Amino acid sequence: MSYSTADSFRPVTLDDVRGAQKMLSGVARVTAMEGSRHLSRTVGAPVHLKCENLQRTGSFKLRGAYVRIAGLLPEERAAGVVAASAGNHAQGVALASALLGVRSTVFMPKGAPLPKVSATRDYGAEVRLHGQVVDETLAAAQEYAAETGAVFIHPFDHPDIIAGQGTVGLEILEQCPEVRTILVGVGGGGLAAGIAVAVKSLRPDVRVVGVQAAGAAAYPPSLAAGRPVSVENPATMADGIKVGRPGDVPFGIVGELVDEVRTVSEDELSAALLLCLERVKLVVEPAGASPVAALLSAPGAFEGPVVAVLSGGNVDPVLMERVLRHGMAAQGRYLAVRLRLTDRPGALATLLGVLSVVDANVLDVSHVRTDPRLGLTEAEVELHLETKGPAHCAEVGQALREAGYTVIG
């Protein structure tokens, strides 16, 4: 499998994916397929999780990056490669380049999480921080390619990338031959396109469903228009699928072979990440949890057995803390309230006593006396509580009101 950069719009075939699988032997892991009893009960059919979060570099991206770089001509390899990414693609390109002995330069946004920057450097890439958003970083990488002759390695818009990602689909069919539905997160579309090529070529009866974050869902309007359409200012915690425009190459494949593209909310993403951590015991990034979010949002919509692809596990610890708290709040397990009380000795203890009676666990207390909006004898208290679900949240609120407190937020 050796293609020049001018060959970027050729079709992707099953033979390409099989060739990529041979190329990746001994390079990419055949990742585990784990069953989930909790999700199986929720869906009413067997649910299996394809754990690409346990892949080398923490995501599926190594597969496509290695195949793309391995397919370069000798003179292209000699010029080196360049990529732009906030995380997963950066690490995939860095490791693939190191394994193949190719010099790599990776542009990352200035605000990229430090663990991802450090990991990319550790895999052997020269990291250059440029721009505040990925679009600026991408432009810098392409400018560098034009100036130096380095080959730009696109994260999803090339047949070799798609063929490499399609090896996930071959593994799914080998590990779960009875599969009826495959759920996969969609950003630019490389992974979904690759899986669809592999699976539909061998098992056209299997339903392939793409999942996008609602705040960065470029595929539904693009499919409706029959061409890639850009979404202005995509916004989602799932940075792995935060792509404003489908890739030209994967778009054609997704439009032809993917049966449906669904969207999930931020609440559903955070609840799915929390479930993966608590019930499946796997660290999964928000983009990787998007198929689980789709299962939770519409459990009766998918014929089983279902395979949900956990595409990555590279999540910044700071983001993880925020997302988990968001997920707990969405499930009614975390409650933040503000209220005013009379500022007198023992007032705070009395308030905490009310919360103790209803078994609300106090995580944090902020006590303000000097805000100009407060009266002379008033104090404002903000409480962060661990609760047991929506009914318990309502019980806490009712207990506070019955005790004479005015809840203001």
Secondary structure, 3 states (H helix, E strand, C coil): CCCCHHHCCCCCCHHHHHHHHHHHCCCCCCCCEEECHHHHHHHCCCEEEEEHHHCHHHECHHHHHHHHHHCCCHHHHHHCEEEECCCHHHHHHHHHHHHHCCCEEEEECCCCCHHHHHHHHHCCCEEEECCCCHHHHHHHHHHHHHHHCCEECCCCCCHHHHHHHHHHHHHHHHHCCCCCEEEEECCCCHHHHHHHHHHHHHCCCCEEEEEEEHHHCCHHHHHHHCCCCCCCCCCCCCHHHCCCCCCHHHHHHHHHHCCEEEEECHHHHHHHHHHHHHHHCCCCCCCCCHHHHHHHHCHHHCCCCEEEEECECCCCHHHHHHHHHHHHHHCCCEEEEEEEEECCCCHHHHHHHHHHHCCCEEEEEEEECCCCCCCCCEEEEEEEEECCCHHHHHHHHHHHHHCCCEECC
